[in-house]
Amino acid sequence: MKKISTILAILDNKVDVMDYTVAFTTKEVFTSREELIRWTHNVGKTNGLVIVIKRSNVNVIGRRPRIIFACERSGAYLKRSTSMSKQNSDLEKKKRPNAIGTKKCGCPFLLKVICGLHNHHFAQYLEGHSFTGRLTNEEVSILVDLSKNNVRPKEILHTLKIRDTFNVTTMKTIYNARYKYKVCELGGRSQMQQLMSKLHDHNYIEWHRSDGDTNCVKDIFWAHPLTFDLLKAFPSVLIMDCTYKVNKYKFPLLEIVGVTSTAMTFDVGFAYLESEREDNYIWALERLKTIMQDDMLPTVIVTDRELALMNAIEKIFPSATNLLCRWHISRNVLANCKKLFETNKRWEAFNSSWNVLVFSATEQDDYARYPKALVYMKQTWLDKYKEKFIAAWTDFIMHFGNMTTNRAETAHSKLKRQLCSSQGNFVTLWTKLHSLVELQHTEIKASFEKSLTTVQHSFTPSVFKELRGLVARNALDMILSESKRADLIGIDISACGCVVRHTHGLPCAHEIVEYKREGRPIPLDSVHSHWRKLNLVCTSYEKSAELSCTPKMEMIIKRFEDSDGFGKMQIKRKLKELADPSSNFLIEPTIKAKTRGRPSQKLDKSTCRDPSRFEYVVSAQDNHSPDIIVSQTKAPKHASYIDSFPFGLRPYICGVRDVAADGNCGFRAVADLIGIGEDNWEQVRKDLVVELQSHFNDYKRVFEYAGRAEEVLHSLLYFENNPGREYWMTMLEIGHIIASKYNVVLLHISDVLNLTFLPLRSIPLSRSLHKIIAIGFVNRNHFIEVFMLPASPIPPIANSWIKYHEPCAEGWATPYKTNIIAFNDLVFEVTTQETIDLASQ
């Protein structure tokens, strides 16, 4: 009867009826539930309809499996039921976005059970329908694989549509799927924890240093595990250069590269530096030197004229020759000298003369014809650095043909093409760099094999007999060129110049003439060992004692036993980070603010209304930002406040701030922490009243105890000074309201109750956008503001949030799993009792 009345109602209302009964009628027998669902969806797509599962009892024991399908437009929009007053209903409507609607139209279509009628036209385009745009498990797997290989979202979508011509997925679905994959991959870890985990999993060599107060990363260096073998094989020449705009932190990247015997570039290490000061370069080069043995130190290092880097090289690698990039010098000469010439002809004449000087094998000094450029050339380049780039000096240095930083520049270019953005974080950067380095190593091994197995016809003469298959092909090319030159100059050493011998370690023209006259091939030992290395060194240590860490561990144990309680906790923490890098408390560098706009205001004792209330000087803009300012001067008046908190948590508290003790102290602390000032405590009470009344039924469920929501509302409805105890802030109920109203993470710290409160209903923000505020309860009767160091341990999350938060708010807890574990390790007297009236303590 229900079926008939529904159909009659449709006809009486003259609703357009589309009958698809025949399309969905079949005698086919399906061998599995998935096959049935697939057939239904395909028929729906063919007819411009989106069919979904309405009910299913497949897993009910003792009953025949059955699936009931319906149109996605079936049913009606259900308004949210509420028992609020009209005033609160109007308030709720104002909060809702204006651009809302529903696709429900009461479509009666039910497959296999009732009828095949639809009360709407078929969809002209299935693109944009959320159900049909879903990715299958196979498509999700493809998306993950392509994402790991740095394929762009639009290209991923294009690939999926090529594979399935009926695919109606949109870019939004691709972005959402990629985001879900990244969140799952993080597994609750922070970006720095994820980076350290990846570096550890892939056996990377890694060092970092951070700010002692904020634990914010200042510099970080990492190198691929194969770097040691490459350096062992080709240690002679290193090229160093910085590049920019490769990360959102605005950190310059110092990329260090080497050169193989087959003229392939390999990355030695990557150093992200806070700045380009000499101290930063020294730190990075010291890290580089630690992965080198005494026989692996470079003899030549090529850079541009970066004075801080040059000074650092002189201190860390004093035996190495620092050559300057001729290409950069040429660009500087062009930028600074061309404007001094009236005509282009005069400039070209000068530039030609300059190039003759640079590449001349003898010292020259002829600049009289160009007096306007003389001062610049002599003061900037010749007086100080001529030995570093003029051929008269560099032709006696074994640099294997590397006189520019072009190899490093090429590496920069490849990296930036791979990144496609200058806003990546360290994890993104490592992922891209790792894939580039892995491909680089593959090409290097291929070049070795090519030199070992392939013999070019030009090297068949007997003079190359001892070199074929044992020397790199590019070295043979240079020897062949010298062989051709030998026929012209003979054994005249002065005519030969021996440049190839001095700079490349290869037989020069006059040597080859002598070998030919003696009728013997060029001997293998006449070629520098650099060119004869066509494999990677597998390093081994003969003495196992060199690998023993027993003496170091004994030193650590002794220091641990001699330390006080706080010192022992610090040592345990460092050992844990060493054993499990993903457990570190490092935080990402601060994203350097743009110079435009109003600068952030710092609050110190000179600008505070009551400086005596500060135990430390802290940043007012964001008490959890990395630029917390900690003064070494303490205010004795509140020296006992921090002592009121759990012992293990005290090292992570960088400061506290007192508020007026007038019965509204809890609301005053919250007002100041959210940025409206403690004197606006009354506004906080009003905000919390609105929040509680707007979601009264939800909070009744969260508070669990009958009548508790009414009691909390009564305690908030007081807007006078010096309220009685019944109007004081109570925990934990008001903690949930504060977190949900202001969309913040609220920490409550005391010797009675330590809990974290999260928003109950809102969709989680990105971790970097979370605002964390902390209040402390001291003397069993007073609230104060607490300022925690970044990435500090935080108390466990309130059980009421775990039980009653909305599904959309699930992700709020994910980033703090490691912080909570650390808190539990440090604080043993944690109280997580669900309802404690602090006013009655």
Order of alpha helices (4+ residues) and beta strands (2+ residues): alpha-beta-alpha-beta-beta-alpha-beta-beta-alpha-alpha-alpha-alpha-beta-beta-alpha-beta-beta-beta-alpha-beta-alpha-beta-alpha-alpha-alpha-alpha-alpha-alpha-alpha-alpha-alpha-alpha-alpha-alpha-alpha-alpha-beta-alpha-alpha-alpha-alpha-alpha-beta-beta-beta-beta-alpha-alpha
